[in-house]
Amino acid sequence: MSTKRLLGIFAHPDDEGLIGGALLHYNTLGVETGLVYATRGEVGEISDPILATPENLGQVREQEMRAAADVLNVRHLWFLGYRDSGMAGTPTNEDPRAFIKARLAEVIGKLVAIIREFRPQVIITFDETGGYGHPDHTAIYRYTTIAFHAAADAIQYPELGPAHAVSKLYYVSFARRQFQMMTEWLQEQEYESFFKDLDPNTLGLPDDQISVVLDVEQWQSTKHHASHAAESKYSPGTSASRAATEISRHRVLSVSHHTCWL
């Protein structure tokens, strides 16, 4: 195992697309990478009923994630085993298996165990907005931040192995101006998107809160290939796939820059 390790902690398979370029960049520098997912994306959208059903979507998304991980050279994957909570205000929020219904101490314990096992120097997760306010995104932000501190404290969860202090915790985010640009472009193209119901002036972070910008231009093609391993979400010809391709081509979603803040 490499002495340098980076761990991404997210809510659903395909969330790693936010740091795909960073994973590829640091992998070429000899950094070992790992990804943790709170859920398997069980209530996400299905692009084609031939590819998945609501009953088996979690298993399909996991396999797609493993294929994407191969493209990204990520050799360590963990799933915490919770159920996708769905978008805010939907009935799936009330499912007792939903991630947002999980016990705090239980989730923190699972994350601490992984951190102490993998022993990364850097952890990356969502910022406090969860990108666009998804309940699971904001939940994993909170839990990861707590676990970052708990893993370094030998008094907490002593049964989970020796304490490990992670050097840096980064919160991945788009700049607010990028959300504004994306919203304008989607409106011009008349794409149907949940973003049309969100206020772009409250999404992402102002530039003065962003402390690290990593240029990942050279990894754009590989990132695109990895993201489209998720066929059940982005099957060719669907509006979601076309929108993702066009957004990537126009760099509205900061394709050439991976942005995070500490």
C-alpha positions in Angstrom: 0.0 0.0 0.0 1.2 3.5 -0.9 2.2 5.8 2.0 0.1 8.5 0.4 -3.7 8.0 0.4 -6.7 10.1 -0.5 -10.3 9.1 0.6 -13.5 10.5 -1.0 -16.6 10.1 1.1 -20.0 10.6 -0.7 -23.6 9.8 -0.6 -24.4 8.0 -3.9 -22.6 6.2 -6.7 -21.7 8.8 -9.4 -21.0 11.6 -6.8 -17.3 10.8 -7.3 -17.6 12.6 -10.6 -17.0 15.8 -8.7 -13.4 14.7 -7.9 -12.8 12.3 -10.8 -10.0 14.5 -12.2 -8.4 14.8 -8.8 -8.5 11.0 -8.3 -6.8 10.5 -11.7 -4.3 13.3 -11.1 -3.1 12.1 -7.7 -3.1 8.5 -8.8 -0.4 9.3 -11.4 1.6 10.8 -8.5 1.6 7.5 -6.6 -1.3 8.4 -4.3 -3.6 5.4 -3.4 -7.3 6.4 -3.6 -10.5 5.1 -2.0 -14.2 5.9 -2.1 -16.9 5.5 0.5 -20.7 5.6 -0.4 -23.4 6.0 2.2 -26.0 4.4 -0.2 -26.3 2.6 -3.5 -28.5 5.3 -5.1 -31.6 3.1 -4.8 -34.2 5.8 -5.6 -32.4 7.6 -8.3 -33.7 8.2 -11.8 -33.6 5.3 -14.3 -32.8 6.3 -17.8 -34.0 3.1 -19.5 -36.3 0.4 -17.9 -34.2 -2.3 -19.8 -31.2 -1.4 -17.7 -32.7 -1.4 -14.2 -35.9 -1.5 -12.2 -36.7 0.2 -8.9 -36.3 -3.2 -7.2 -32.7 -3.8 -8.4 -31.4 -0.3 -9.0 -29.1 -0.4 -5.9 -27.4 -3.5 -7.2 -27.1 -2.1 -10.7 -25.7 1.2 -9.5 -23.1 -0.6 -7.3 -21.8 -2.6 -10.3 -21.7 0.5 -12.4 -19.8 2.2 -9.7 -17.2 -0.6 -9.6 -16.8 -0.2 -13.4 -16.3 3.5 -13.0 -13.8 2.9 -10.2 -11.7 0.7 -12.6 -11.6 3.6 -15.0 -10.5 6.0 -12.2 -7.9 3.5 -10.9 -9.7 3.5 -7.5 -8.9 0.1 -5.8 -10.7 0.6 -2.5 -14.5 0.9 -2.3 -16.8 0.8 0.7 -20.6 1.0 0.9 -22.1 1.9 4.3 -25.3 0.0 3.5 -28.0 2.8 4.0 -30.8 3.5 1.6 -30.9 6.5 -0.7 -33.2 9.1 1.0 -34.3 10.8 -2.2 -34.8 14.4 -2.9 -36.0 16.7 -0.1 -39.7 16.6 0.6 -40.3 13.2 -1.1 -41.9 10.2 0.6 -38.6 8.3 0.5 -37.3 10.7 3.2 -39.5 8.8 5.6 -38.3 5.3 4.9 -36.8 4.0 8.1 -33.9 2.6 6.0 -33.1 6.0 4.6 -29.6 7.4 5.3 -31.1 10.6 6.9 -32.8 8.3 9.4 -29.6 6.6 10.5 -28.3 6.8 14.0 -25.5 9.4 14.3 -23.2 7.2 16.4 -23.6 4.3 14.1 -22.7 6.2 10.9 -19.7 7.9 12.6 -18.5 4.5 13.8 -18.6 3.1 10.3 -16.6 6.0 8.9 -14.1 6.0 11.8 -13.4 2.3 11.1 -12.7 3.0 7.4 -10.5 6.0 8.2 -8.5 4.0 10.7 -8.2 1.1 8.3 -7.2 3.1 5.2 -5.3 5.8 7.1 -5.6 8.6 4.5 -3.7 11.9 4.7 -6.6 13.7 2.9 -10.4 13.3 2.9 -12.7 15.0 0.4 -16.5 15.2 0.8 -19.4 17.6 0.0 -19.5 21.2 1.2 -22.2 22.3 3.7 -24.7 22.9 0.9 -24.4 19.4 -0.4 -23.9 20.8 -3.8 -27.6 21.5 -4.4 -29.2 20.7 -1.0 -29.8 16.9 -1.4 -30.5 15.6 2.1 -28.0 12.7 1.8 -25.3 15.1 0.6 -25.6 17.5 3.5 -25.8 14.5 5.9 -22.6 12.9 4.6 -20.9 16.4 4.9 -21.9 16.5 8.6 -21.0 12.9 9.4 -17.6 13.1 7.6 -16.6 16.3 9.4 -17.4 14.6 12.8 -15.6 11.4 11.8 -12.6 13.4 10.7 -12.1 14.5 14.3 -13.3 11.3 16.0 -10.9 9.1 14.1 -8.0 11.0 15.6 -9.3 10.7 19.1 -8.2 7.4 20.8 -10.9 7.8 23.4 -13.7 7.5 20.8 -14.4 4.1 19.3 -11.4 2.4 20.8 -12.6 -0.9 19.5 -12.1 0.3 15.9 -8.4 0.3 15.9 -5.6 2.8 16.6 -6.4 6.4 16.2 -5.5 8.1 13.0 -5.2 11.9 12.4 -6.1 12.9 8.9 -4.0 15.9 7.8 -6.6 17.7 5.7 -10.3 17.7 5.1 -11.5 19.3 1.9 -15.1 20.2 0.9 -15.7 19.9 -2.8 -17.8 22.6 -4.4 -18.6 24.5 -7.6 -18.3 28.2 -7.6 -21.6 30.0 -7.3 -21.0 31.7 -10.6 -20.8 28.3 -12.3 -24.2 27.3 -11.0 -25.6 30.6 -12.4 -24.0 30.0 -15.8 -25.3 26.4 -15.8 -28.9 27.5 -15.0 -28.8 30.1 -17.7 -27.6 27.6 -20.2 -30.2 25.0 -19.3 -32.9 27.6 -19.7 -31.6 28.6 -23.1 -31.6 25.0 -24.2 -35.0 24.4 -22.7 -33.8 21.3 -20.9 -36.1 19.9 -18.1 -34.0 19.8 -14.9 -34.6 20.0 -11.2 -32.2 22.9 -11.2 -34.9 25.1 -12.6 -36.7 25.0 -9.2 -33.5 26.0 -7.3 -32.2 29.4 -6.7 -28.7 29.5 -8.3 -27.8 32.4 -6.1 -27.8 30.1 -3.1 -25.9 27.2 -4.6 -22.2 26.6 -4.6 -19.7 28.9 -2.8 -18.6 32.5 -3.4 -15.1 32.7 -4.9 -13.7 34.2 -1.7 -14.5 30.9 0.1 -12.6 28.7 -2.4 -9.0 28.1 -1.4 -7.8 25.4 -3.7 -8.3 25.0 -7.5 -6.8 22.0 -9.3 -6.5 22.0 -13.1 -7.7 18.6 -14.4 -8.1 19.5 -18.1 -6.0 16.5 -19.2 -8.3 14.1 -17.5 -11.5 15.4 -19.1 -11.9 12.4 -21.5 -11.3 9.8 -18.9 -13.7 11.5 -16.5 -16.3 11.4 -19.2 -15.8 7.7 -19.8 -16.0 7.0 -16.1 -19.2 9.0 -15.6 -20.9 7.1 -18.4 -20.3 3.8 -16.8 -23.5 4.7 -15.0 -25.7 3.6 -18.0 -28.8 3.3 -15.8 -28.6 7.0 -15.3 -27.0 8.2 -18.5 -27.9 5.8 -21.3 -27.1 7.1 -24.8 -29.8 9.2 -26.4 -31.6 10.2 -23.2 -32.1 13.8 -22.3 -29.9 13.3 -19.1 -27.1 12.0 -21.2 -27.4 14.8 -23.8 -27.5 17.4 -21.1 -24.5 16.0 -19.3 -22.5 15.9 -22.5 -23.4 19.4 -23.5 -22.7 20.8 -20.0 -19.3 19.1 -20.1 -18.5 20.4 -23.6 -19.4 23.9 -22.6 -17.5 23.6 -19.3 -20.5 25.1 -17.5 -19.8 22.7 -14.6 -16.1 23.6 -14.2 -14.9 20.6 -16.2 -11.4 22.0 -16.5 -11.2 22.9 -12.8 -11.8 20.7 -9.7 -12.7 23.1 -7.0 -12.6 22.5 -3.3 -12.2 24.5 -0.1 -10.8 23.7 3.3 
